[in-house]
Amino acid sequence: MSNLTAIELKAFVPARDFALSRQFYQDLGFVMPWSDDNLAYLHHGKCCFMLQNFYVKELAET
């Protein structure tokens, strides 16, 4: 696998309240070029992540 090149790695961030969380990150200055009912792609400069409409307390707090 010596020819494997990583271009980008995105973290998946859980949201208890998906709509509120999307607005929160946009208010901070993140751009949301794509979103559906379960997932939103947010970025600010070179920082990006996937916000997911999914929350399990035990998984989110580990």
TORKE-129132 format. One record per atom (N, C-alpha, C): residue number from 1; x, y, z. Coordinates in Angstrom, 3 decimals, padded with zeros to 6 digits. Layout:
N
<rec marvo="NUM" X="X" Y="Y" Z="Z"/>
...
***
This chain:
62
<rec marvo="1" X="000.805" Y="-001.194" Z="000.000"/>
<rec marvo="1" X="000.000" Y="000.000" Z="000.000"/>
<rec marvo="1" X="000.851" Y="001.261" Z="000.000"/>
<rec marvo="2" X="001.975" Y="001.243" Z="-000.591"/>
<rec marvo="2" X="002.839" Y="002.411" Z="-000.597"/>
<rec marvo="2" X="002.295" Y="003.549" Z="-001.452"/>
<rec marvo="3" X="001.313" Y="003.289" Z="-002.305"/>
<rec marvo="3" X="000.758" Y="004.353" Z="-003.136"/>
<rec marvo="3" X="-000.497" Y="004.974" Z="-002.534"/>
<rec marvo="4" X="-000.825" Y="004.643" Z="-001.296"/>
<rec marvo="4" X="-001.999" Y="005.189" Z="-000.620"/>
<rec marvo="4" X="-001.718" Y="006.620" Z="-000.165"/>
<rec marvo="5" X="-002.559" Y="007.544" Z="-000.591"/>
<rec marvo="5" X="-002.413" Y="008.940" Z="-000.205"/>
<rec marvo="5" X="-003.711" Y="009.439" Z="000.408"/>
<rec marvo="6" X="-003.660" Y="009.918" Z="001.628"/>
<rec marvo="6" X="-004.841" Y="010.473" Z="002.278"/>
<rec marvo="6" X="-005.008" Y="011.928" Z="001.848"/>
<rec marvo="7" X="-006.208" Y="012.266" Z="001.437"/>
<rec marvo="7" X="-006.509" Y="013.633" Z="001.021"/>
<rec marvo="7" X="-007.205" Y="014.384" Z="002.153"/>
<rec marvo="8" X="-008.099" Y="013.680" Z="002.835"/>
<rec marvo="8" X="-008.878" Y="014.335" Z="003.866"/>
<rec marvo="8" X="-009.426" Y="013.286" Z="004.824"/>
<rec marvo="9" X="-009.541" Y="013.656" Z="006.077"/>
<rec marvo="9" X="-010.122" Y="012.804" Z="007.100"/>
<rec marvo="9" X="-011.164" Y="013.632" Z="007.833"/>
<rec marvo="10" X="-012.387" Y="013.138" Z="007.915"/>
<rec marvo="10" X="-013.462" Y="013.883" Z="008.562"/>
<rec marvo="10" X="-013.949" Y="013.154" Z="009.806"/>
<rec marvo="11" X="-014.115" Y="013.898" Z="010.856"/>
<rec marvo="11" X="-014.695" Y="013.350" Z="012.081"/>
<rec marvo="11" X="-016.214" Y="013.435" Z="011.994"/>
<rec marvo="12" X="-016.891" Y="012.458" Z="012.582"/>
<rec marvo="12" X="-018.341" Y="012.473" Z="012.693"/>
<rec marvo="12" X="-018.685" Y="012.933" Z="014.104"/>
<rec marvo="13" X="-019.436" Y="014.019" Z="014.197"/>
<rec marvo="13" X="-019.772" Y="014.634" Z="015.474"/>
<rec marvo="13" X="-021.256" Y="014.406" Z="015.750"/>
<rec marvo="14" X="-021.607" Y="013.819" Z="016.899"/>
<rec marvo="14" X="-023.013" Y="013.578" Z="017.205"/>
<rec marvo="14" X="-023.734" Y="014.863" Z="017.626"/>
<rec marvo="15" X="-025.040" Y="014.895" Z="017.382"/>
<rec marvo="15" X="-025.844" Y="016.058" Z="017.775"/>
<rec marvo="15" X="-027.118" Y="015.593" Z="018.457"/>
<rec marvo="16" X="-027.364" Y="016.086" Z="019.657"/>
<rec marvo="16" X="-028.635" Y="015.789" Z="020.342"/>
<rec marvo="16" X="-029.792" Y="016.471" Z="019.628"/>
<rec marvo="17" X="-029.599" Y="017.734" Z="019.271"/>
<rec marvo="17" X="-030.592" Y="018.499" Z="018.527"/>
<rec marvo="17" X="-029.933" Y="018.922" Z="017.217"/>
<rec marvo="18" X="-030.224" Y="018.197" Z="016.153"/>
<rec marvo="18" X="-029.534" Y="018.373" Z="014.879"/>
<rec marvo="18" X="-029.717" Y="019.776" Z="014.308"/>
<rec marvo="19" X="-030.949" Y="020.277" Z="014.269"/>
<rec marvo="19" X="-031.215" Y="021.613" Z="013.710"/>
<rec marvo="19" X="-030.509" Y="022.695" Z="014.515"/>
<rec marvo="20" X="-030.583" Y="022.606" Z="015.831"/>
<rec marvo="20" X="-029.932" Y="023.588" Z="016.694"/>
<rec marvo="20" X="-028.411" Y="023.540" Z="016.523"/>
<rec marvo="21" X="-027.854" Y="022.341" Z="016.421"/>
<rec marvo="21" X="-026.410" Y="022.188" Z="016.249"/>
<rec marvo="21" X="-025.941" Y="022.739" Z="014.905"/>
<rec marvo="22" X="-026.696" Y="022.476" Z="013.839"/>
<rec marvo="22" X="-026.332" Y="023.034" Z="012.521"/>
<rec marvo="22" X="-026.298" Y="024.555" Z="012.592"/>
<rec marvo="23" X="-027.310" Y="025.147" Z="013.217"/>
<rec marvo="23" X="-027.357" Y="026.605" Z="013.319"/>
<rec marvo="23" X="-026.225" Y="027.139" Z="014.178"/>
<rec marvo="24" X="-025.919" Y="026.443" Z="015.269"/>
<rec marvo="24" X="-024.826" Y="026.844" Z="016.156"/>
<rec marvo="24" X="-023.506" Y="026.945" Z="015.394"/>
<rec marvo="25" X="-023.174" Y="025.908" Z="014.625"/>
<rec marvo="25" X="-021.907" Y="025.920" Z="013.889"/>
<rec marvo="25" X="-021.908" Y="026.960" Z="012.769"/>
<rec marvo="26" X="-023.039" Y="027.180" Z="012.144"/>
<rec marvo="26" X="-023.116" Y="028.235" Z="011.128"/>
<rec marvo="26" X="-022.949" Y="029.610" Z="011.774"/>
<rec marvo="27" X="-023.532" Y="029.806" Z="012.942"/>
<rec marvo="27" X="-023.368" Y="031.074" Z="013.659"/>
<rec marvo="27" X="-021.911" Y="031.314" Z="014.048"/>
<rec marvo="28" X="-021.158" Y="030.241" Z="014.272"/>
<rec marvo="28" X="-019.728" Y="030.361" Z="014.574"/>
<rec marvo="28" X="-018.897" Y="030.698" Z="013.347"/>
<rec marvo="29" X="-019.498" Y="030.568" Z="012.152"/>
<rec marvo="29" X="-018.778" Y="030.891" Z="010.926"/>
<rec marvo="29" X="-018.513" Y="029.705" Z="010.019"/>
<rec marvo="30" X="-018.963" Y="028.518" Z="010.414"/>
<rec marvo="30" X="-018.810" Y="027.355" Z="009.555"/>
<rec marvo="30" X="-019.768" Y="027.459" Z="008.373"/>
<rec marvo="31" X="-019.327" Y="027.004" Z="007.223"/>
<rec marvo="31" X="-020.144" Y="026.967" Z="006.010"/>
<rec marvo="31" X="-020.706" Y="025.552" Z="005.889"/>
<rec marvo="32" X="-021.974" Y="025.459" Z="005.496"/>
<rec marvo="32" X="-022.609" Y="024.150" Z="005.343"/>
<rec marvo="32" X="-023.009" Y="023.971" Z="003.876"/>
<rec marvo="33" X="-022.088" Y="023.454" Z="003.036"/>
<rec marvo="33" X="-022.403" Y="023.303" Z="001.617"/>
<rec marvo="33" X="-023.367" Y="022.163" Z="001.319"/>
<rec marvo="34" X="-023.534" Y="021.232" Z="002.261"/>
<rec marvo="34" X="-024.398" Y="020.091" Z="002.015"/>
<rec marvo="34" X="-025.001" Y="019.604" Z="003.318"/>
<rec marvo="35" X="-026.289" Y="019.236" Z="003.258"/>
<rec marvo="35" X="-026.970" Y="018.681" Z="004.414"/>
<rec marvo="35" X="-028.206" Y="017.923" Z="003.959"/>
<rec marvo="36" X="-028.546" Y="016.872" Z="004.708"/>
<rec marvo="36" X="-029.835" Y="016.219" Z="004.537"/>
<rec marvo="36" X="-030.428" Y="016.008" Z="005.925"/>
<rec marvo="37" X="-031.400" Y="015.133" Z="006.071"/>
<rec marvo="37" X="-032.067" Y="014.957" Z="007.365"/>
<rec marvo="37" X="-031.193" Y="014.305" Z="008.428"/>
<rec marvo="38" X="-030.099" Y="013.674" Z="008.022"/>
<rec marvo="38" X="-029.289" Y="012.921" Z="008.981"/>
<rec marvo="38" X="-027.828" Y="013.309" Z="009.068"/>
<rec marvo="39" X="-027.349" Y="014.110" Z="008.121"/>
<rec marvo="39" X="-025.928" Y="014.406" Z="008.062"/>
<rec marvo="39" X="-025.705" Y="015.788" Z="007.456"/>
<rec marvo="40" X="-024.719" Y="016.503" Z="007.980"/>
<rec marvo="40" X="-024.373" Y="017.820" Z="007.440"/>
<rec marvo="40" X="-022.858" Y="017.933" Z="007.349"/>
<rec marvo="41" X="-022.387" Y="018.418" Z="006.221"/>
<rec marvo="41" X="-020.964" Y="018.673" Z="006.021"/>
<rec marvo="41" X="-020.712" Y="020.141" Z="006.343"/>
<rec marvo="42" X="-019.846" Y="020.404" Z="007.317"/>
<rec marvo="42" X="-019.524" Y="021.763" Z="007.729"/>
<rec marvo="42" X="-018.027" Y="021.992" Z="007.624"/>
<rec marvo="43" X="-017.658" Y="023.201" Z="007.199"/>
<rec marvo="43" X="-016.230" Y="023.515" Z="007.149"/>
<rec marvo="43" X="-016.002" Y="024.998" Z="007.407"/>
<rec marvo="44" X="-014.810" Y="025.265" Z="007.890"/>
<rec marvo="44" X="-014.335" Y="026.628" Z="008.125"/>
<rec marvo="44" X="-012.857" Y="026.607" Z="007.785"/>
<rec marvo="45" X="-012.497" Y="027.216" Z="006.665"/>
<rec marvo="45" X="-011.117" Y="027.118" Z="006.202"/>
<rec marvo="45" X="-010.799" Y="025.676" Z="005.883"/>
<rec marvo="46" X="-009.716" Y="025.167" Z="006.448"/>
<rec marvo="46" X="-009.326" Y="023.778" Z="006.201"/>
<rec marvo="46" X="-009.892" Y="022.800" Z="007.226"/>
<rec marvo="47" X="-010.628" Y="023.309" Z="008.188"/>
<rec marvo="47" X="-011.236" Y="022.473" Z="009.222"/>
<rec marvo="47" X="-012.627" Y="022.048" Z="008.761"/>
<rec marvo="48" X="-012.900" Y="020.741" Z="008.797"/>
<rec marvo="48" X="-014.218" Y="020.270" Z="008.387"/>
<rec marvo="48" X="-014.622" Y="019.052" Z="009.214"/>
<rec marvo="49" X="-015.913" Y="018.814" Z="009.269"/>
<rec marvo="49" X="-016.433" Y="017.644" Z="009.971"/>
<rec marvo="49" X="-017.839" Y="017.333" Z="009.470"/>
<rec marvo="50" X="-018.323" Y="016.144" Z="009.819"/>
<rec marvo="50" X="-019.663" Y="015.711" Z="009.482"/>
<rec marvo="50" X="-020.488" Y="015.720" Z="010.768"/>
<rec marvo="51" X="-021.514" Y="016.528" Z="010.786"/>
<rec marvo="51" X="-022.433" Y="016.573" Z="011.924"/>
<rec marvo="51" X="-023.528" Y="015.557" Z="011.651"/>
<rec marvo="52" X="-023.769" Y="014.675" Z="012.612"/>
<rec marvo="52" X="-024.762" Y="013.632" Z="012.380"/>
<rec marvo="52" X="-025.961" Y="013.758" Z="013.311"/>
<rec marvo="53" X="-027.104" Y="013.462" Z="012.768"/>
<rec marvo="53" X="-028.350" Y="013.476" Z="013.521"/>
<rec marvo="53" X="-028.476" Y="012.143" Z="014.250"/>
<rec marvo="54" X="-027.592" Y="011.955" Z="015.207"/>
<rec marvo="54" X="-027.480" Y="010.696" Z="015.942"/>
<rec marvo="54" X="-026.794" Y="011.009" Z="017.253"/>
<rec marvo="55" X="-027.351" Y="010.503" Z="018.338"/>
<rec marvo="55" X="-026.735" Y="010.763" Z="019.632"/>
<rec marvo="55" X="-027.010" Y="009.606" Z="020.578"/>
<rec marvo="56" X="-025.948" Y="009.012" Z="021.085"/>
<rec marvo="56" X="-026.006" Y="008.009" Z="022.139"/>
<rec marvo="56" X="-025.030" Y="008.502" Z="023.191"/>
<rec marvo="57" X="-025.552" Y="008.824" Z="024.363"/>
<rec marvo="57" X="-024.736" Y="009.435" Z="025.407"/>
<rec marvo="57" X="-023.450" Y="008.660" Z="025.684"/>
<rec marvo="58" X="-023.548" Y="007.340" Z="025.806"/>
<rec marvo="58" X="-022.367" Y="006.531" Z="026.121"/>
<rec marvo="58" X="-021.291" Y="006.621" Z="025.026"/>
<rec marvo="59" X="-021.705" Y="006.748" Z="023.790"/>
<rec marvo="59" X="-020.744" Y="006.867" Z="022.697"/>
<rec marvo="59" X="-020.192" Y="008.294" Z="022.581"/>
<rec marvo="60" X="-021.041" Y="009.287" Z="022.809"/>
<rec marvo="60" X="-020.635" Y="010.679" Z="022.662"/>
<rec marvo="60" X="-019.663" Y="011.112" Z="023.757"/>
<rec marvo="61" X="-019.731" Y="010.502" Z="024.907"/>
<rec marvo="61" X="-018.902" Y="010.932" Z="026.037"/>
<rec marvo="61" X="-017.657" Y="010.076" Z="026.234"/>
<rec marvo="62" X="-017.310" Y="009.250" Z="025.274"/>
<rec marvo="62" X="-016.104" Y="008.427" Z="025.428"/>
<rec marvo="62" X="-014.937" Y="009.051" Z="024.716"/>
***
